Each structure stands twice: as C-alpha cells, then as structure tokens.
Amino acid sequence: MKNYLRPISRFLILMGGVCLFSACGEKDAASESDRAASSRSDGPETITILTWEEYFAPEVIAAFEEESGIGVAFDYYQNLGEMNGKILSNPGRYDVIVIDDVTLAEMIEVKQLREIERERLPGLANFSSRYLDQEFDPGNRFSVPYLWGTSMIAYRSDLIAEPEESWNLLWKDEYAGHVALMDEKDDVFAAALLTLGQKIDTRSGEEIEEAVRFLESKVRGNRIELHSLEDIKDRLIAGQCWAALIYSGDAAVIAEEDDRIAYFIPREGAPIWMDSFAIPRESGHVEGAHAFIDFISRPEIAARNANFLWYATPNEKALPMLNEELLADAAIFPLSEVLDRCAFHPRPSEERIEVTNQGMKRVLDAASGVPVALGGNTDAVRVSNLIETGEVVGDAR
C-alpha cells in the first residue's frame, strides 16, 4: 500500500505546493476553495472520493447515498505516487481521499489538506485511543482513521513445515530463490531492521546503513526477489514463492482462496500501517465530505466494511459487531503483547527520505546485479556524512 521509492523530485513537487499556498496567503487559498465549492454546487450534490479500488462494502455506499441524498463518485489509484499526482494535477476535484500514514504526514507538511471540523464528526468518539493522536497527525487535526493492519510473513504450509515465526524465515539459505519481498521501501527496511534487533523508528544512521548492507547481501543472485504485491500473491498461490513479506489483509484474502497459505506476525514485531480519511484543501464539498466520513465512522458501518474487506478496524465500538472469525484471527487483530512489539513507520524527514531512497537504490542495484562500486560506495559515504552531522533522524510516530 505504499510506494517503495519516494523520489526527491516528488518532495520538491510537493514543496512547490507550499510555495503556491505561501504566495497566495491563507486567506486567498481559502477563498479559492470557497469559489470551487460554489462552482460545484449546482444540481444534486456528489462527492468524489480518491481511494484504492474495492475498498468499501458496496451496500455501505448505497446506504449513505440513500440516507444523505449525496451521490458518491470514485476515482482509484494503484500506488501512492499516482494518488499524489492526481491530487496535485486536479485541484478541487476530490472531496475525500483515503491516505496512508506516511503520505498523510507529508501532505500535512506541505499544506495540501484541510483541517477537519470536529463538530461535524461525532463519530471520532468511537475510535480506540491507540489509533488517535499519532505522530503523523497529532491531535487528528487533518484525518480520521479508517482501517489498519501490519506487514507480516505469508508462506506455503505444504512447502515449509512448522516455520520459525520470525523474520529470520525470509533469509534462510534453504529457501533461497523462493522468497519474495514487496517492493515497498518502508516495509523492506522495517523487516531488515527488526531482523537485526533494531527498532522500526530508529534514529540511527548507522543502523539504517547496516540494514542496507544486510539487504544488499540477501538480494544478490536472486536469492530473494522483490515484486509487486499483486505478483507476490500470484506467486504464493502458484507455489513459485514459498515465503513472502506481505500485508495482513492481503495475506488473509489469499489464505481464504488457498488453504495451503498461512501467515503470521513475526515474534520480533512488525510495522503497523493505517489508512485514514482526509479532505483535500481544495475540496468543493466540505460539508458532504464530513458527512461521508462521519457515516463511515458509525460502529455498524465500520463493522460492515471490516467484515467485507477482512481488515482490522480502529473503531472500538464496532468490535462487538465484527465477524467472530475475523475478530479471532490473531494475525489481523494481534494479541496486546504482540501489538506492543509493533510500531508505525517513522515520520519521514527530508534527510531520512534521501538516505532510505539511496539505500533502496543500492538494494535494487544489488538485486539486478549492478556492481556495488557503481552506486553503493558513494551512497555509503553520503550516509556516513549525514550520520556525522546528525542529520539522520527517524522521527518516531
């Protein structure tokens, strides 16, 4: 659910948004939003939602439209880079976006989002405090939680008997050539850091560099391959892949399709992700956007979506309404002692993005057979320089 490489050019594009807003001023930007709202108010109201495909139970959307009289139109993205591109190139088109925690923090930083109006969102009271007031949006000024999960390991139980429930499973020599990692930068680094006994939210440049070198050594010679999430699911079902880094909900879905697939959260812990609702600054239907978000935050509605998608909901009051099998799945709703070992990815600083981008490039070069001297040495020096100046800080979230 995350784009593995966050290029510096993307950061500069987003920073361009800051310049635009700064040049216009807060008052002028707000008036632009008001004009957008006015220009889209003719006829029956329709809100446009930018989201992953098939991310809502169909009956939930129908119920909202019938109750509110507000139409719902969808636009979809395949990755987070595409999401950002659509928002930046279509100001005023979208009223609600479904956004991951890392990108949420980035968009707050560059003033691409509108502050939510809490008085319009009584449903905020339904959420567990564990999923509110996180580092990526302190005080939930800009977002409302939707779904959450973890990264984990899925494996073929007919090919790997009684596996060690550890990240070490991915690196075992006997499985070389049959292991895959999602090509998602943050999750790949998290798996390596946890394997090495470090924390996901490490502030140490030395530990990040150690993780890069570890990953380089593992992907050389196709001992471990990097693939898209969809490819990994197909390869697990086909038996080409025996074990893989994957997201919790996706693991549960393919395990339902094929009983030879099992999954677990490694004992060392795992990264937590959370998708939230946010309202773009240029939304033309702010009232309708709030109405939709609050509707989805009702306990009975949150339960319908979670049961349909087989994902965990942060809506505490929805838990009694969940499918008993879903609620009992310890990989979807981990026990508290397991969840205590999990953590959100660090909030990205510009320096950390640069260092991990460079590190991921080295990993990809190693996977494709590019000699270390062509890219790794220069990047290693850059990491060392950042370490010495104290610029690498993984802001925990």
N, C-alpha and C positions, 0 to 999 in steps of 0.2 A: 503494500500500500504506500510505500514511499519510493521516491525516485533515488536510485543508488548514487548518482553523481550530481551534486549541486554545484554547477559551474560558477566561477566567479562572475562570468558575464550575466548570469541570472541575478546575482546580487546587485550588480550595477544597474540592471534594468529596473529592479525594484526600487533602488535608491533614486532612480530618475523620477519615480512616483513621488518620493518625498520632496524633491525639488519643485515639482509641479504644485504640490499642495502648499509648500512653503511660499512659493512665489505668489500664489493666489490669495493665501491667507485663509484662516479658519472660516471667517465669515463668508468669503466668496465661495469657498468649496461647499459650504452648507447650502448656499443659495443655488448652486448648480444642482445639488441633489433635489432641492425643492422644485426646480424647473423640470427635472427629469420626472419627478413624481406627477407633476401637473400634466406633462405631455403624454403620460401613460394612463391617465385616469378616465378616459372616455370609454364608455361601454362597461360590460361586466368585468370585474377585476380578475386578473390572472397573475399569479406569481410564478416566477421562473426559478427553478432550483438546479444548481450545478452539483453533480454528485457522481459517485460510482454507479454503474449500471446494476439494476436489480437489487437495490439497497433498501427497499421498503416493501412491506407486505402490500399487495395491490388493494386489498379491501380497506386498508388504513387510509390510503389516498382517496378512495371513493367516499369513505365516511367523512373525511374532512371537507371535501367539496360539497357534499350534500348538506352538512351541518352549517357550514360557514357561507355558502354561496360564492366562495372564491375558487376559481379554477387553478389547476396546478399543471404547469408545463415543465418538462425536464430537459436538461442537456447533460451529456455524460462526458467524463474524461477517463482515459486509460491509465494515466500516470499523473503525478503531481506537477511535473513540468508543463504538461498540457493544460492542467487546471489553471496554473498561474498565467499562462499565455492567453487563455480565454478571458480571464478576468481583466487583464491589462489591455487587451485589444478590443474589448466590448464593454466599456464603462456604461453603467446604467442598465445593462441587460439582465443581470442576475439579482435576485432578491434574497436568496438564501444559498449558502454554499456549505457542503459537507467537507470538512478540512481536518487534516491530521495535526497532531500537537506541535510538531517541529515547524511546519509551514505556517501554522497559526501564529506562533511567536514571531516569525519573520514578517508576516503581513501586519501584525500589530506594530512592529518596529517602524515600518515604512508608511504607516497611517493609511492602509488600504481598507480598513474595516470601520464600521460604525459601532459606537458603544451601544450595548443593548439597553432597553428601557425596562428596568426590573419590575416596575409596577404593572407592566403588561405580561409578566411571566411568573404568575403564582406557582407554576409547576416546578420552579427551581427548588422549592422546598422538598421535593420528592427525592432528591439525589443524596447518595451517601457522601459524607464529608471527605471520604478518601479520594474522591474524584473531583473535588472542587478546590479552588484556590491553589492550583498548581503553579509552578514557576513559569510555565509557558503562558499563563494568563492569570496573574494574581488578582484575586477578588472576582474572577469571572466577569470582568468588565465588558468583554467582547464575545464571549462564547457560552454555549450551553452544551453539556455532554450529550452524546448520542449512544455510542457503543464503545466497548473496549475489549482488549484481548492481549495476548502475548505472542512473542515468537517462540517456537518450540521445535522439537525434532519429530518428524514423521518417519516411519520405517516399515519395511515389508516384514511382517512377523514370520512368513514362511521362509525367508532368506536369512534373517537374523534372529536367532532364538535367544530369548532371555537377555536382551541387551542391557548393558550398563546404562542406567538412566543419568547420563552425564554428557556434557558437551564433548567429552573425550571420544564418544562414539563416532563422531564425524571424522576424526583424524586417524583412526586405527588403520594400520598398514594392510590388514587383511581385507578391508573394504575399499582399498584404493581403486579408482576407476568406476566406482559405483556409488559415489556420494556427490550430492549437489547442494550448492548454496544459492539462495535467492540473490539476484544481482541488485541488492538493496544495501547501499553503503552502511547506513547506521546499524542495521541488524547484523551484517557481516562483522563489523568491528566489535559489536557487543558480544557476539559468540566467541571471538578470539580473546577479548579482554577477560571474560568470565572464565574461559579455559585456563588462562594464565594467572588466575587468582586475583584479578583486579576488578574494580568496580566499573559499571557502565558509565557512571558520571565522573570518571577520573578527571582530575585537573592536571595530570602529569603528562607533559610532552614525551618524556622518556617511556612511559607506559604505552602511549599511542604508537611510538616508533617500534617498541617491542612487538606490539600486535601486528604492525605492518610486516615486519620481518618474519614473524610466525606464519602469517597468511601467505606471503610470497613462497615460503618453503613448502607449503601444503598444496598450492595450486600448480606448481611446476610439473610438467609432464602429464597433465590432465589427471593427476591423482585425485583431485577434487575439481569439479566443474562449476561454473557459475551460469545460471539460467534464469529466465523469467519465471515468475510464479506459475503461470499457466503451463509452461513447459515442464516444470518440476512435477506438477500434479499429473500430467500425462505420463511422464517417465516413471513415476511411482506406480501408477496403475499398470503400465506395460511391463514392469519389472526391470527396466533399464537402470533405474535408480533404486538402491536399497535403503538409503537413509538420506534425509534432507532437512535443511533449515527451512521452515515454513511458518505461516501464521496460523493461529489457533482455529479460527473459524473455517479456513480452507482445509486444514487437516481433518476436522470433524466431518466436513462435507464429503471428502473423498473416502474417508473411512466408512461412511454410510453406504457409499457406492460399492466398495470393495472391502470385504471383511478381512482381507489379508493385510490391510494397512492399519497400523496402530500408531499412537503418538503419546508424547509425554513432555512435561516441562522438566528440563534438567535440574538436578539437585543443587547446582550452583546458583540457580536463579535464571531469570530471562528478562529481556526488555519488555516493558509494557507500552502499548500504543493506545491512543484514544482518538476516535473521530468525534468531532463536535460540529454544532451548527454555528455559523457566523453570518452576519449581514454585511455585504459589501458597502463601502462608504457611498457609492453612487446608486444604491437601490432606489427604485421609484415607487415601491410599495412597502414602505416600512411597517405600516400597521398590519398588512396582510402577512408579512414575513414573521412578525411577532406572533400573530395568531396561529400560524402553522407550527412554529417551534413549540409554542405552549401546548398545542394539541398533541404533538408527538411526545411531549413530556408527561402526559397523563399516564398514571400507572397501567391502566388496562391497555392503552395504545402501545406503550413501551414494551409490554409483555407480548403483544401480538407480533411486533417487529422482531423481537429477540427470538421468539419461538419459530418464526418463519425463516430467519437467517441463520439460526443456531449460533448466535453470538451472545456474549455477556452484555447485560445492560447495567449501567451505573445507577439506574433508577431503583432506589432501595425499596420503595413502596410497590414496585412491580414484581418483586421477587416471589411473593406468595402465589402469583398468577402464572408463573412460568411452568413449562412442561417439566414434570418431575425428573425425567431422564436428562434433560438439559441441565437442570439445577444440580443433579448428582454427578455430572461429568467434571471430575477434578481437574481436567486439563482446560476446561472452559471457565469454571468457577473454582480456582485453586483454593486449597485449604489456607487458612490465615498464615500458618508457619511457612508455607511455600511462597505466598504472595509477599510476605515480609522480605524475602530474598530477591524479589523482582523490583525493577525501578524503571522510571521513564528515561528516555534518552536525554542527554544533557541539552539544555537550551543552546542553540548554536550561536557562538560569537563569530565575527568575521574571520578571526585568526584560526579558530578551530575548523571552520568550514574549509579554509585554504589548506590546512595541514591534512585533514582527512581526505579532501579531494586529491591532493598529491599522493597520499598513501594508497587510495583506491586505484589511482592510475598505475602505480607500481605493481599492485596486485594483479590488475588486468594485463599489464605488460608481461608479468611472470606467467600468467595463465596462457598467454598467446605465444610464449617462447621468446619474447624480446629480451636480450641480454641485460642484466642489471646495470651495466655501465652506461647504457643508453638513457636511463631515466632515474634509476634508483639512487645513485650516488649523489646527484645534485639535490634531489628531494630530501635525502637524509641530512645533508648539510643544512638545508633550509629549516628542517625540523629542529636540528641542534641549535641553530641561531635563535629560533623562536623560544626554545627552552631557556637559553641563556638570558634572554631579555625578559623572560617571564610573560610572554605574550600568549602562550597557550593556556587557556583557562576554560575548562569544560563546565560551564555554569550548570549546576545540577538543577533538575526540575522535578 
